[in-house]
Amino acid sequence: MSRNYKFHNPEGLYFVSFAGVEWLDVFTRIEYIDILLQSLTFCQKEKGMEIIA
């Protein structure tokens, strides 16, 4: 199932949560951790995303 989230207020504060399907080993393989960190870093630099926690 695909979900598209649209954030209409660029000044707003949003809570985003996600869950792995079938509890994939996202945080146990270094390759997956690197992809996640690269994606978050890109969003911080290019889209101005602030990570609070």
C-alpha positions as CSV (number, residue, x, y, z in Angstrom):
1,M,0.0,0.0,0.0
2,S,1.4,3.4,-1.0
3,R,0.8,6.6,1.0
4,N,1.5,10.1,-0.2
5,Y,2.0,12.6,2.5
6,K,1.7,16.3,1.6
7,F,2.9,19.0,4.0
8,H,1.2,22.2,3.1
9,N,2.6,24.5,5.7
10,P,6.4,24.8,5.3
11,E,6.7,26.6,8.6
12,G,4.8,23.8,10.4
13,L,6.1,21.2,12.8
14,Y,5.3,17.7,11.8
15,F,5.5,14.3,13.5
16,V,6.5,11.5,11.2
17,S,6.6,7.9,12.1
18,F,7.3,4.7,10.2
19,A,7.4,1.0,10.6
20,G,9.3,-1.7,8.8
21,V,7.4,-4.3,6.9
22,E,7.8,-7.8,8.3
23,W,10.4,-6.2,10.7
24,L,13.2,-6.0,8.1
25,D,16.7,-5.8,9.5
26,V,17.0,-2.1,8.7
27,F,19.1,-1.2,11.7
28,T,21.3,-4.3,11.7
29,R,22.9,-4.1,8.3
30,I,25.4,-1.3,7.7
31,E,24.2,-0.8,4.1
32,Y,20.7,0.0,5.2
33,I,21.9,2.3,7.9
34,D,24.0,4.2,5.4
35,I,21.1,4.7,3.0
36,L,18.9,5.9,5.8
37,L,21.5,8.4,7.1
38,Q,22.3,9.6,3.6
39,S,18.6,10.2,3.0
40,L,18.2,12.1,6.3
41,T,21.3,14.2,5.6
42,F,20.0,15.1,2.1
43,C,16.7,16.2,3.5
44,Q,18.4,18.3,6.1
45,K,20.8,20.1,3.6
46,E,18.5,20.4,0.6
47,K,15.1,20.7,2.1
48,G,15.8,22.4,5.4
49,M,14.4,19.5,7.5
50,E,15.1,19.7,11.2
51,I,15.4,16.5,13.1
52,I,14.3,17.0,16.7
53,A,14.7,13.5,18.1
